[in-house]
Amino acid sequence: GPDLAEWRPAHKSGWTGCRKGIAVAVSEGRWYQLGDPVTAAEAAALDRLRALLPDSPTTAVWSNVTFRDGNGRASEIDVILLHRNGLYVIELKGWHGTIQGDQQNWRVTEPNGHIRHERDPFILTDGKAKRIATELKAALWDVKGKRPTLPFVRAVTLLHGQDSKVTLDAAASATTFALDGFNVKGVRSIRQLLDAPPDRAADDITGQRA
């Protein structure tokens, strides 16, 4: 199966800021913690996500990843999830209050009334997902010597701000989910994503492929 913690492609790219991944139990799957959570809220969200993942050998997670692509560009990624229905790059957002917006711009009204404007997190996360897909294809091509078949690397925003209320347009809602246990209202639960069938045959992660 994939071991992103030890992966070192032949060209100048790879996973940095870590040695061998620290295996943390995710039922019968694998959880590799490659760095420390930035905040206590992020740590709590990671713990909750770990508890939600199924007892399956087709599940593996890499958390708090620092990734450097072939151009030397470094990116930080909260979670990479290999699941039975695909490969996901997940951005955790613990924003509190009321969140409104579309696929470009979000308006966050905090419980104290303060308003701030944010870009849809999907925009940045999708760029990271595309770069990871490119690097994985190159690495597997080097190893196998033939064109690799990979699941589509999908970018996802996962909201965990306690008691947040979310109103997004259809495009933004399609890539935004709520982490169970934090009472986030207005978007689908991450369970719905985890339980969904694969969109494509290439996204179907069997035990052999994992």
Buried (B, 14 or more C-beta within 10 A) or exposed (E): EBEBBEBEBEEEBBBEEBEEBEEBEBBEBBBBBBBEBEEEBBBBBBEBBBEBBBEBBBBBBBBBBBBBBBEEEEBEBBBBBBBBBBBBBBBBBBBBBBBBBBBEEBBBBBEEEEEEEEEBBBBBBBBBBBBBBBBBBBBBBEEEEEEEEBBBBBBBBBBBBEEBBBBBEEEBBBBBBBBBBBEBEBBEBBEEBBEEEBEEEEBBBEEEBB
